[in-house]
Amino acid sequence: MIPGPTEVAPDILRGMSAQVPAHYMDEWLKLYGDTLRMLRELLYTKNDTFIMTGSSSVSLEGAMCSLVEPGDKVMRTKYSRTMLDYMEGKSWT
């Protein structure tokens, strides 16, 4: 299920309809840097932040691959089944 219908404010619609600058342009680099800075403020951190585009499983895979090494023991719960199935099938190469 998805929420909706939802009214969108005109200024949001204008922003969404603006042309997106190419990822190699100075305008995009400034926008990306500003976004990372605001994300660090939102998360109350001075550490590196990353924006990962993709489904939620992309971020989960990134987190799991950063935390779990081949041969590590991982606690299993009834709620972790899908991710553990994924990690057991990972090629680790």
C-alpha positions, -999 to 999 in steps of 0.1 A, spaced: 0 0 0 12 35 -7 0 68 8 -21 91 -13 -35 109 -29 -14 137 -15 -14 173 -24 20 187 -32 29 223 -26 36 244 -57 72 252 -47 79 215 -43 65 208 -78 87 236 -93 117 221 -76 109 186 -88 104 198 -124 138 216 -125 164 201 -148 190 180 -129 226 190 -135 250 163 -147 270 146 -120 303 161 -133 291 197 -132 302 221 -105 265 228 -97 259 191 -90 290 188 -69 279 217 -47 244 203 -44 258 169 -34 282 184 -9 255 205 6 232 175 9 259 154 27 265 183 50 228 186 59 226 148 63 255 150 88 236 177 107 204 157 107 222 127 121 243 147 146 276 133 132 309 146 120 317 112 104 315 105 67 280 100 53 269 82 22 239 84 -1 231 51 -16 207 50 -45 186 19 -49 162 -2 -30 165 -6 8 183 -40 2 212 -20 -13 218 -2 20 213 -34 40 238 -53 18 263 -25 22 259 -25 60 261 -63 63 292 -65 41 308 -38 62 300 -55 95 303 -92 88 334 -110 77 335 -145 62 334 -170 90 319 -146 116 291 -160 137 258 -141 134 229 -143 158 197 -155 142 162 -144 151 129 -150 135 131 -115 121 165 -118 105 159 -148 83 159 -130 49 191 -111 54 209 -142 68 197 -163 39 212 -136 17 245 -135 36 249 -173 35 245 -172 -3 270 -143 -8 300 -152 -28 325 -131 -7 348 -126 -36 
